[in-house]
Amino acid sequence: MELITEKEFFGMANNGEKQHWDKEVDVVVVGYGAAGGISAITAHDAGAQVLLIEKMPHPGGISILSGGGVAFAHNAEGAFQYLKRTCNGTTPDDILRKMAEEMVGMIDWVTELAKVSGTEPSKTETRGHGTYPFPGTNDIDSIKLKDFQAYSEFPWAKGLRGGARLFKVVYDNVNARKIEVLLSTPAKHLITGSQGEVLGLSAEHDGKVTAIKAKKGVILACGGYENDEAMKLQYFQAQPVYPVYLGNTGDGIKMAQKAGAGLWHMWHFHGGYGFKYPELPFAIRHVWAGPRNEKRRMIWIAVDRFGKRFMDEYPPAPQDTGTRALEFYDADIQDYPRIPCYLIFDEEGRKLGPIGIPIVNDERYDAKWSEDNFAEINKGWIKKGNSLEEIAGQIDVNPKVLKATVERWNSLCDGGEDKDHRRPPKTMMPIANAPFYVVEAWPIVNNTQGGPEHDAKQRVLDPMKNPIPRLYVAGEISSIYGHLYLEAGNITECFIAGKIAGSHAAQQLPWD
Ligand SMILES: Cc1cc2nc3c(=O)[nH]c(=O)nc-3n(C[C@H](O)[C@H](O)[C@H](O)COP(=O)(O)OP(=O)(O)OC[C@H]3O[C@@H](n4cnc5c(N)ncnc54)[C@H](O)[C@@H]3O)c2cc1C
């Protein structure tokens, strides 16, 4: 973001009534991921003339890279109880109730939208319950779309195929409505009126600054701040935390703050531990993604810089809370002893398939992980040793300590119970057959959850809880999740928040 004001741009900051406008529509939606796409579709269907602008040369954001899991509810009261417990007081009840009610209709709505793309949700539900054993857990579940040719449409995006399928449905619906889309058009500043109301925004397009009038409202759906180092430094406990997607740099959060927004949930992010190498600017996730499959063996244990185990490597939501144990700061050594941590596995584990899965929505980069992990061993990303002592030498850990850690682990595997960190029995496997391997692991962020606080109509609130007129948010720019994430709940939130923001913005009377 450039640190210049509208005043410098246009000479009339906070006096947008006199602004010269290059373009004019009813509703401007910023960011073309799932939340932006759904906001645009809904505002259009409610009769508004909509412009959808996207900073990157391609649409999709993180949404196109995701697993495409969509949470739904069998019953609104149960879903509300579950959301209330997982949000743990960080989000007002009326917002959670609205979300729970809308979750009941998710399958029907996705089914309707998916007709345009010739697909439908798979009848197979993911697991039959929520991640945690809280009240209402049996009232929620998630679905994915049936496989169809979605991926070939987005050759620049390489990720989990479910996300491409889901985004294709959003994309096809935007195209079917002929909604105007401007790519490579980053929003820069909100333009406000004398009462603080949002009248439009400035964006960069074709190398020029363009002032776009939004007669009814602006919906910020431009993601979180996973690739903004300064914000992560301020809001996250762990340092560093590497992003999966590069396009989300907190632009919308900063724009909303400048317009007077209060913030919530800033500490919370959806992330696990994974791999990071200087050759690539983004992190690589490990393959134990999504809801925990308690029957699937996980090949490694994680040790800290002293060679000791410190966590259940396979927590209930490996790609959500997986990062939390790494955040520990040791005041005695004035450092983070688990950043990086080290994943240790053996030859049996290596043979079980690739340990990493690169996920990229950026045409500048390509990344692959070999099926047998040999390419990564040859590159030095994974280090190999004929003995545990050799492995200890490679990570500068006391060999006796590392050996004792592995022996303890193997004895726990023999007994079929992780008495130290409660890892599920069927995920355990011993580390016994040379050669041995070690790989550095870092905290990684899939998406942030915090941003401008909003009400049940998705209106952005100032710190005194008053709505900022004509300013809305949808999606991960300002998620309701402020404690534990509802798995598959971010995409669902993109849909529900986008629907609420889009229809509410479209109903406003034009300010001119
Ligand atoms: C690997 C992975 C798997 C996941 N799996 C799931 C899952 O199965 N289910 C689930 O619910 N969630 C999942 N998530 C999380 C989920 O994908 C995201 O939270 C969600 O897609 C965010 O959608 P969004 O529309 O808010 O943001 P995005 O999809 O990131 O879209 C935001 C867009 O805004 C653009 N933008 C940024 N700044 C500007 C600007 N200044 N001007 C214009 N445009 C801008 C960005 O380039 C981007 O295209 C997963 C995440 C990852 C990384």
PDBQT file of the ligand as one rigid body, heavy atoms in Angstrom, charges set to zero:
ROOT
HETATM    1  C1  LIG A 601      -4.724 -24.866   1.426  1.00  0.00    +0.000 C 
HETATM    2  C2  LIG A 601      -5.960 -24.297   2.034  1.00  0.00    +0.000 A 
HETATM    3  C3  LIG A 601      -7.071 -25.110   2.198  1.00  0.00    +0.000 A 
HETATM    4  C4  LIG A 601      -8.234 -24.580   2.732  1.00  0.00    +0.000 A 
HETATM    5  N1  LIG A 601      -9.332 -25.379   2.785  1.00  0.00    +0.000 NA
HETATM    6  C5  LIG A 601     -10.503 -24.857   3.224  1.00  0.00    +0.000 A 
HETATM    7  C6  LIG A 601     -11.698 -25.638   3.176  1.00  0.00    +0.000 A 
HETATM    8  O1  LIG A 601     -11.715 -26.781   2.699  1.00  0.00    +0.000 OA
HETATM    9  N2  LIG A 601     -12.847 -25.078   3.654  1.00  0.00    +0.000 N 
HETATM   10  C7  LIG A 601     -12.863 -23.805   4.171  1.00  0.00    +0.000 A 
HETATM   11  O2  LIG A 601     -13.903 -23.358   4.621  1.00  0.00    +0.000 OA
HETATM   12  N3  LIG A 601     -11.754 -23.034   4.179  1.00  0.00    +0.000 NA
HETATM   13  C8  LIG A 601     -10.591 -23.526   3.709  1.00  0.00    +0.000 A 
HETATM   14  N4  LIG A 601      -9.476 -22.733   3.685  1.00  0.00    +0.000 N 
HETATM   15  C9  LIG A 601      -9.625 -21.314   4.022  1.00  0.00    +0.000 C 
HETATM   16  C10 LIG A 601     -10.370 -20.594   2.888  1.00  0.00    +0.000 C 
HETATM   17  O3  LIG A 601      -9.885 -21.040   1.645  1.00  0.00    +0.000 OA
HETATM   18  C11 LIG A 601     -10.225 -19.085   2.950  1.00  0.00    +0.000 C 
HETATM   19  O4  LIG A 601     -10.475 -18.606   4.243  1.00  0.00    +0.000 OA
HETATM   20  C12 LIG A 601     -11.251 -18.435   1.998  1.00  0.00    +0.000 C 
HETATM   21  O5  LIG A 601     -11.131 -19.019   0.716  1.00  0.00    +0.000 OA
HETATM   22  C13 LIG A 601     -11.031 -16.945   1.922  1.00  0.00    +0.000 C 
HETATM   23  O6  LIG A 601     -11.875 -16.447   0.915  1.00  0.00    +0.000 OA
HETATM   24  P1  LIG A 601     -11.952 -14.896   0.648  1.00  0.00    +0.000 P 
HETATM   25  O7  LIG A 601     -12.808 -14.718  -0.539  1.00  0.00    +0.000 OA
HETATM   26  O8  LIG A 601     -12.292 -14.188   1.894  1.00  0.00    +0.000 OA
HETATM   27  O9  LIG A 601     -10.434 -14.516   0.324  1.00  0.00    +0.000 OA
HETATM   28  P2  LIG A 601      -9.608 -14.880  -0.982  1.00  0.00    +0.000 P 
HETATM   29  O10 LIG A 601     -10.125 -16.088  -1.663  1.00  0.00    +0.000 OA
HETATM   30  O11 LIG A 601      -8.171 -14.899  -0.616  1.00  0.00    +0.000 OA
HETATM   31  O12 LIG A 601      -9.911 -13.648  -1.915  1.00  0.00    +0.000 OA
HETATM   32  C14 LIG A 601      -9.433 -12.357  -1.620  1.00  0.00    +0.000 C 
HETATM   33  C15 LIG A 601      -9.029 -11.705  -2.917  1.00  0.00    +0.000 C 
HETATM   34  O13 LIG A 601      -8.787 -10.316  -2.692  1.00  0.00    +0.000 OA
HETATM   35  C16 LIG A 601      -7.695  -9.924  -3.500  1.00  0.00    +0.000 C 
HETATM   36  N5  LIG A 601      -7.154  -8.664  -2.980  1.00  0.00    +0.000 N 
HETATM   37  C17 LIG A 601      -6.311  -8.472  -1.943  1.00  0.00    +0.000 A 
HETATM   38  N6  LIG A 601      -6.058  -7.153  -1.796  1.00  0.00    +0.000 NA
HETATM   39  C18 LIG A 601      -6.755  -6.502  -2.757  1.00  0.00    +0.000 A 
HETATM   40  C19 LIG A 601      -6.877  -5.132  -3.142  1.00  0.00    +0.000 A 
HETATM   41  N7  LIG A 601      -6.217  -4.145  -2.503  1.00  0.00    +0.000 N 
HETATM   42  N8  LIG A 601      -7.673  -4.813  -4.196  1.00  0.00    +0.000 NA
HETATM   43  C20 LIG A 601      -8.335  -5.794  -4.890  1.00  0.00    +0.000 A 
HETATM   44  N9  LIG A 601      -8.223  -7.108  -4.585  1.00  0.00    +0.000 NA
HETATM   45  C21 LIG A 601      -7.457  -7.457  -3.525  1.00  0.00    +0.000 A 
HETATM   46  C22 LIG A 601      -6.751 -11.108  -3.402  1.00  0.00    +0.000 C 
HETATM   47  O14 LIG A 601      -5.780 -11.099  -4.415  1.00  0.00    +0.000 OA
HETATM   48  C23 LIG A 601      -7.727 -12.271  -3.501  1.00  0.00    +0.000 C 
HETATM   49  O15 LIG A 601      -7.947 -12.672  -4.824  1.00  0.00    +0.000 OA
HETATM   50  C24 LIG A 601      -8.280 -23.226   3.149  1.00  0.00    +0.000 A 
HETATM   51  C25 LIG A 601      -7.159 -22.408   3.004  1.00  0.00    +0.000 A 
HETATM   52  C26 LIG A 601      -6.003 -22.945   2.432  1.00  0.00    +0.000 A 
HETATM   53  C27 LIG A 601      -4.813 -22.044   2.225  1.00  0.00    +0.000 C 
ENDROOT
TORSDOF 0
